[in-house]
C-alpha cells in the first residue's frame, strides 16, 4: 500500500488481517511525584494524560504502580512522514519553546 501517512498498513505473512502501525512521540515522567502540577507549571505544557499511584485504569484492573505525567505530541495521522518523523520534530519544537 503506497502511503506517506504516519499510520501504515502492513501486509501480514498469511491471509490474516493486515497489521496497522501508527507513530507517536511522548514525554513521560513517572515515579513518586508529590506535586504532579509542578511539572505542568515548570514545563508550561498541559499533559495529555496524568494518573496517580493506586488509581485504577478501569474497574477490575490492577492499580497503577507509580504516578505519571504524559505529554503526547499532537500530530494528525494524515501528516506525511517525508524525510523525518514529524512527531519527533513536533516534540522537539514544543520542548524548546517550553524551556525558554
N, C-alpha and C positions, 0 to 999 in steps of 0.2 A: 504494500500500500504506500503510495507516494504522498508524503505529507510533511510539512515543515512545522507542524504544531508540536508543542512540548508534550502533549498527550499522544502516545503512539500505540498502535495495534501491532502485535507480533503474531505471525503465523505459528501455530502450535505444530509440533512434530507429527502429530496424528490428526485424526478427524475431530479432536476436541475443539471446544470453543477457543477462539484466539485470546491471547493474554493482552491486557490493557496496561500501558505504562503511562504514568503522569509524573512530571518533575516538580519538585518544590525545594525551597530553602527556608530554614527556620533557625532562629536563635532560641536555644533552650537553656534556661538556668534552673538548676534543681538542687535540692538538698534541704537542710533545715534553714528556712528563711523566716526569721522572726517578723520582718516588715516587708511583705511582698510588694506593697505600694511604693516602697522606696526605690525599687528597680524601675518602676514606671516613671517616677519623678526624676531619677538620675539620668535615664536614657532619653526621656522626653518622648517615649513611644508608648502607645496603649497596646497591651498584649492582645493577641487573638485568642488566647486561652490561658486560664490560671486554674490550678487546683491545689488543694491543701492536703497534707498528710492526714490519713484517716478518712477522707471523703471517699465515697463510692462512685465509680464512673456510671454504674447502673445498679438497680436492685439485684442482690444476689451475687454481685461480683466481689472480688477481694478489694479491700481498700487500697488507695494509693499509699506507697511506702515513703514518699517524700513530697515536699512542696515543689511546685513547678510553675515557672513563668515562661510563656512561649509567645514569640512573635513570628508569624509566618509571612514571608514576602507575598504580597498580593499581586500576582501576575496571572492574567487570564489564560485559559488553555489554548486560546486562539493565537497567542503571541508566538511568532516564529522563533525557532532556535537557529539563527543564521550562523554566526561564527562563534557565539558564546552562549552559555546558559543564562538567559535573561533573568532567571530567578536569583542567581548569584550576583549579577550586576545590580539588580534592584536592591538586594540586601546590602551590598556594599555601599550604595548611594545613601540608603536610609541610615546606616550606622555612621557614615561620615558626617551626615547632617546632624545626627544626634550628639556627636562628640564636639560640635562647635560651641 
